[in-house]
Amino acid sequence: MKFSWERNLVVLWTGVFFCSMAYSISIPFLPIFLNTELGVEHHLEAWSGIAFGITFLASALISPYWGSLADKYGRKPMLIRSGFSLAALYLINYFVHDPYWFLVIRIFQGLLAGFVPASIALVATNTPEEKTGYALGIMSTAGATGSILGPLVGGLVSHYLGNREAFLFSSAIVLVSALVAVFLVKEQNFNRKAVRSHVRDDLKHALSNRTFAMLLLMVAISTFSVMILEPLITVYVLRMGVSKDSASLSSGIIFSAVGIATVIMAPRWGKIGRRIGYEKVLFVGLIGSGIGNLLQVLVTNYIGFGILRFGYGLFFAAVNPSINAMIVQTTETDFRGRAFSLNQSASQIATMAGPIIGGLLGGWMPIRWIFVINGGTLLLSALLFKTKISGKKAVAARHG
């Protein structure tokens, strides 16, 4: 069969969508599951936070290793490995009755993950160069869409079928992703004679590439800026006068506004980046996201707050596709799997740290000031990125 990068894109988009949905399905009922099914009576908030964050920590630590294997043995084998492993682990959750065993399984979910970075790396290395920005823009909507719909699907499944049955549903949809990868994903442009590297060498190589190291920092900052608000949005909405009965729904809609904006704009930013340059698009995205956070301080009505969150999301949608495209431009083909795994590690560490620091800051200062800190950080990161990239270009011009 003739190779088709468009078909690969559709298939991998579907796989990432299902994997992202499967993970976020448990978010609405995780504390309830710990309490009613696993018998956690005391320190429920701490248990929920640990159960949520420990998966990201494990994934961040192991991602460079899986990236090394992907560059040695191929990205498709990593898709199959992670897909079937995660399907089995979600299935095991159905049978767990001890909270400590539940944490062990959550750790293994992080250790055996890797479907998303392997998918992005495969798209990046198997798409024509002139189409890479568009393809990576499309791919960035897969995770956003899955994460938006996951809590909604999880709430419905747990409500009508039960919390344990929701894990069965997660297992089934990840199994579909793995089977799709087995039969439909094709991989080209892969050197099967490559020698597998060591993680320490990969980190040294990554840090020696100043542009790539800067991109990893941008990934961490941008992800952190989203996740720091996760434990605070519902509280903030309550303080705007929304009743407790509708606060979860209202905050869920407001949270989803960023994801919906990403789905709408990410492919368009990818096309714009191909035309004017991904550095410019990333700079605009960071500036727009920073200003969007600062403006959120000014609204006191939850409807206006939701509209501003959507506007912020339209600019934030420029960040990930631009970073992914620049990773392709600034790394060698045989380092691509490791590059995207390191990218995943940076994102996972920020995903874990964001809610913890957000919760601590929210108990120490008014929540509106966290938006100011968030906006200021994004603006400073935009200026830092602009300065470093401009300086690098100036040096290159002098030596050119």
N, C-alpha and C positions, 0 to 999 in steps of 0.2 A: 504494500500500500504506500502511495506517495506521502511523504512527510508534509504535514500541514501545521504551521505554527498557530493558525487560528483555532484549529480543533484542540490542540494542546491547551491553548488559553482558556477555552470554554470548559474543558474537562477539569483543569487545575483550579479554575475559579470555583467550580461546583464543589470540588474537594475541600478547598479552604473555607468556603461558605459553611459546609456541613460541620467541619471540625471546630470552627469558631462558634457555631451555634451549639454544638454538643457541650463545649466547655461552659458557656454562659447560661445554659439551661438551669443549672443548679443554683445560680445566684439568688433567685427570689426565695428559695425554701431551705437554703443551707443551714441557717440558725435553727429553723423549725425542725429539720431532720436531725440535727445534733441533739436537740432537746427531747423531742417526742419519740424518736426511733433509736437513738443511741444512749439516752439516759443522762445527758449532760444537764445538770441542774444548777451548778454554780459556775461563775465566770464564763457565761455563755458568749459574751462579746469577745473575750480573749480567745476562746476556742474557735469562734467563727473567723476572727482575724488570722489566726495561725493556719487554720485549714485553707483559707483563701490564699495567703501569701506564700505558704511553704512550697506550693506547686511551682510558683514563679521563680523562687529562689533555686530550687533544684534544676529547673529548666535553664536558668541563666548560667549555672555552673557547668552544666554538661553540654550546652549548645556548641562550644568550640570543638569538642571531641567529635560530635556527630558531623559537624561541618568538614572536619578533616577526613572522616570516612566517606563523606559524599564526594569529595574531590578525588578520592582514591578509587572508589567502587561505583560511583554514579549517584545522581540525585534520585532517580527512580527507585532504587533499592531502599533509600532512606524513607521515601513516601510509603512504601509497602510495609517496612519495619514499624514505623510509627503508627500507621493506620491500624494494623492488626493488633499491635500492643495496646493502644488506647482503647480499642473496641473491647478487648479482653478485660482491661482494668475497670472500665465503666460497668461491665457485666458483673465483675466481682463485687462492686459497691452494693449491688442488689442484695447480696447475701451477708453483708457485714452487720454485726450487732454490737461491736465494741468501738468506742471512739478512738482509742489508740491505734487499732488496726486501720481505722478509716484514715488517720493521718499518714500511716505507712503507705497506704494505697495512693493518697494524694501526692506523696513524695515520688512514688514510682511514675505517676502520671507526668510529673515534671521531667523526671530522668529519661523517660522513653518518648517524650514529645519530639517534635522536629518536622512535622508535616508542613507547616506554614513556611519556614525559611527554605526548606528543600524545594517547595513549589515555586517560590519567588526566584530562587537561583536557577531552577530549570527553565522558567519562562525567560529570565534574563539572558541565558546562554543559548537558547534555542529559538529566539525571535530575531528577525532581520534588524540590523542596527537602527535603521530609519524608523522602525515601528516599536522600538524598545520602550520609549517614554509612554506611548499610548498603552502598550500592553501592561506595563507596571502600574499605570494609573488605574486601569481596569482591575488589576489584581488587588490593589489597595482597597477597592470597594467590597471585595469578597469578605474580608475579615470584619469590616465595619457593618455590613448587612447582616452577617451571621450573629454578631454580637448584639445588634439591635433586636433582632427577632428571637434570639435565644431565651432571654428572660420572659418574653411574652409567651413563647411556646412552653417553656418550663412551668410558668404559672398555670397555664391551661391544663397541661398533662398532669401536674401534681394535684390540681384541684379535682379533675374528673377521674383520674386513674390511681393517684397516690404518689408519694415522694419516691419510694423505691422504684416504682414503675417508670418514673422519669429517667432513672439511670439506665434502665433497659432501652428506653427510647434513644438516649445518647449513644449507647453501644451500637444500636442498629444503624443509626445514620453515619457513624464513623466507619462501621464495617462496609457500608455502601461506598464511602470515599476510598477505602483501601481496595475494594474490588474494582472500582472505576480506574484507579491507578494501575492495577495489574493488567487490565485488558485494553485500556484506551490510551494511556500516556505513552508517548514516544520520546526517546532521548537521542539527540545527535550532538555533534561538536564536543565529544568527550574523549579525553586521552586515557585509555585504559592501562597504559604503561606507567602512569604516574606513581611515584613513591609516596606512601602516606607520611605526612609530616607529623611533628609533635606539637602539642598545644602551646608549649612555651615558645617554640620557634615561630608559631603562627602569631602569637601576641607581639613578639619582637618585630616581626615583619609588618604587622598592622600599624604599630606605633611609629615605625620608621616612615610610613606613608602619611605625611602630615595632613593631607586633604582627607584621607579616609578616617584618620583619628578624629579630625574635626567633625566629620559626618556622624561618627558614633556619639560624640558629645551632643550634637544637635538632636539625635534620636532620643537620647536619655532625657534631655531638657524638655522636648516637646511631649514625650509620653508622660513624664512627671507632671507637666502642667495640666494634663487632663485628669490623671489619677489622683492628684492631691485634693481634688474637689469631690471625689466619689463619696466620702463619708459625710460631706457637708451640704450637698445640694438639698436633700430632704429637709434638713434642719432649717436651711435658709428659706425654703419655700414655706415652711410652717410659720416662720417669723414674718412673712409677708401677709399673713392672715388667712392662709388656706387651712381648712379644717383637717383634723387628723384623719378623718374617714377618707378624704380624697388626696391626702398629701403624697401617698405612695404613687398613685396614678399620675398626679401632676408632675412630681419629680421625675418619674419614669419618662414621661413625654418630653420634659425639658432635657433630660440626659440624651434621649434619642435624637433630639434636634441636631446635635453635632454629627451624629452618625448619618442621618438623612442628608444633611448638607454635604458630607463627604461622598456619599453615593452619587449625588447630583454632579458635584464639581471635580472630583478627582480625575476622571478621564479627560475632562476639558483642560485641566492644569497640565496633564501629561502632554497633550497636543501643543499647548502654548509653550511649554518648556522646550519641545523639539524645535520650535520656531525661533524663540528669543534666547534660549539658554536656560538650563535648569538652575544655575546659580541665581539668576535674577528671579525666577519663580519662587525658589526657596526663601530668598530675602523678602520678597513681597508677602509670602505666606506667614513668615515669622512676624513681620511688622504688623500685618493685618490682625493676626491672632493676639498680639500684644495689646494693640489699641482696643480690640474687641473685649478683652478681659478688663481693661481699665474702664470702659464705658459701662460695664455691668454694675459698677459701684453706684451709678447714678439712678438706676431704676428701683422703684419700691413696689412695683406691681408685677405679679408672677407672669402675666401675659407678655408684658414688655420684656421681662427677663428672658422668657423663652424665645422671643423674637431676636433678641441680641445674641443669645446662645447659637441660634441658627446662623446669624450673620457671621459670628466668630467662626463657626464651622465651615462656612464657604471659603474662608481664607486658610483655616487649618488644613483643609483638604489638599492644599498645595504642598504640604510639608513632606509627607511620606513618599508620594510618587517621585518628587524631585530628589530626595535622598537616595531612593532605590536606583534611580537612573544614574545619579552621580557615582554611586558605588560601582555600577557597571563600567562607567567611563574611567574610573581611577584605579581599578584593580585588574590584575591579570586574569585571563579566562580560567587557568588552572587553580586560582585562589578564590574563585567566585563562591563556591559552596561555603568555605570557611568565612569569607567576608560577610555573607548574609547570616551565618550562624552567630558571628560576633555582633552583628546588628541586632539579632534576636536577643542575645544576652543583655545588651545595653537596654533594650526595651523592657525586658522582663525584670531587670533590677529596678528600673524606674517604676514599673507597674507595682512591684512589691513595696517599694519605699514610699510612693506617693500617698496612698491611703493612711499609712502609719503616721507620717509627718503631718498630713492634713488634719487627722484627728487630734494630734497633739497641739497643733497651732490653733485649731478651732476651739479648744478648751482654754486657750491662753489669751486670745485676742478676738475682737469682733470679726465675723466671717468676711465682711466686705473688705477688710484690709488684706485678706489673703488673695482676693482678686487683684488688688493693687500690686502685691508682691509678685503674683503670677504674671501680670501684664508687664511689669518692669523687667522681670527675668527674661521674658521672650523678646522684648525690645533690645535688651543688652546682648542677648545671644545673637540676634540679627546683626547688630553692629559688630560684634566679635567675628562673626562669620564673614561679613563684608570686608572687614579690615584684613583678615588672614588671607582670604581668597585674592583680594586686590594686591596684597603684598607679594603673594606667590606669583601672580601674573607679571608683576613688575620685575621680579627677579628673573623670571623666565625670559622676559623681553630683553633684559640687559645681557643675558647669556646666549640669546638666540641669534 
